[in-house]
Amino acid sequence: MDPVLLGEILAGTMFFGIIGFLMLGFPVAFTLAGVSLMFGAVGMWFGVFDPSNFGSLANRYIGFMTNEVLVAVPLFIFMGVMLERSKIAEQLLLTMGKLFGNMRGGLGISVVLVGAMLAASTGVVGATVVTMGLISLPAMLRAGYDPRLASGVICASGTLGQIIPPSTVLIFMGDMLSGINAQVQMAKGNFAPSPVSVGDLFAGALLPGLLLVGLYLGWMIFKAIFDPESCPATPVPAEEKKNLAREVVVALIPPLALIIAVLGSILGGIATPTEAASVGAVGAMILAALRWRLSLRVLREAVIATATITSMVFIILFGASVFSIVFRLMGGDNLVHEFLSNLPGGVIGPVIVVMAIMFLLGFILDTFEIIFIVIPITAPILLNLGVDPVWLGVMVGVNLQTSFLTPPFGFALFYLRGVAPRTVTTGMIYKGVIPFVGLQILALALLFIFPGIATWLPRFLYS
């Protein structure tokens, strides 16, 4: 058999083999590395893979660990964990619930707004969903909300941290697309390409993130008008309204100040994402101290949680590097290139197919797993076809936000299931997120039709 064809067959089989092992429940990082090593050995046996290529892994790993941009990841995670301990989310939820409680759908609207605020100040999906599930879900059920609507709006609002900056997913994608875009442009003869930075992706994701917030709010208003029994009003007692204005100011100023300090400094070109993340981490500690919640025990818990989450993400990245080497050098990238290039519709066809594949993978894989596997394979081809790297990164970010909501492995569903009362069944949670998955697909379609939603702000800020 032709060695090139045999290598491509092995590469394609390896990809689907990894998906199969992951569906059986094997750990992601070790599955990526282990299955890739097994297929690498098979490829070596048939003479279509040179094992000396693994020698580049050490340099790759050192590059990851010394990458200044990726230092922002543990800092942002620490900031989110520390803010969770400072109870800012609890105060925001309670205050916003009082502010909008007098109108139908008011509690749902407050959940969306708080989710957006927490996304822009923490970006930690699990903490946001759990906090809102513990505080808002019982209040919404007591008020007579449809459990499906209450569950759906909490899960969807909690996942806004994946697209609204600062997002750890955007940090990784920005770093990956920066290198891929430089390679593609140099291959085309452009030896001075326009750089793509994490700041570009942050700016590009801001308006799409606000678009999603608007769609969620629109859905709650629609339900309040056409299905008022699903989201009744919760009138606030007169005695609780006396100090409401003061409570709103106290609840809003700390997260707004942190958002301006972190996100504003990045978008304004004052600080790099890593520098802004360090400011955010210190700011989160200051906010915790102002609330008398900063102690050695809290600091220790935050550091351990940060180390655990960061290690999980980077070990997946290391395993994905093994997969990338074996897949690419056995001819997998040529196979994908031929497949996407031969699709009808010019650039439109390949983009639609890649987005569809990522959406389907979201049913069984986590966001980080998908970007570490799919982006290195497909992004070079799409960028070579003329796709804007910032637009592509934002499209992927919005698309993969659905991976937190799509069963059976939607993590937001698991987070809420863990804190929801027994009266809220798993089926109710699954049914509740369906409209919000539809809204995310609608946002993706609008981004596809109107790419300026993602590209206008970066060009305005950094032109």
Secondary structure, DSSP 8 states (H G I E B T S, - for coil): --HHHHHHHHHHHHHHHHHHHHHTT--HHHHHHHHHHHHHHHHHHTTS--GGGGGHHHHHHHHHHH-TGGGHHHHHHHHHHHHHHTTHHHHHHHHHHHHHTTSTTHHHHHHHHHHHHHHHHT--HHHHHHHHHHHHHHHHHHTT--HHHHHHHHHHHHGGGGTSSS-HHHHHHHHHHHHHHHHHHHHTT-SS-----HHHHHHHHHHHHHHHHHHHHHHHHHHHHH-GGGS------HHHHTTHHHHHHHHHHHHHHHHIIIIIHHHTTSS-HHHHHHHHHHHHHHHHHHTT---HHHHHHHHHHHHHHHHHHHHHHHHHHHHHHHHHHTTHHHHHHHHHHTSSSTTHHHHHHHHHHHHHHTTTS-HHHHHHHHHHHHHHHHHHTT--HHHHHHHHHHHHHGGGTSSSS-HHHHHHHHHS-TTS-HHHHHHHHHHHHHHHHHHHHHHHH-THHHHHHHHHHH-
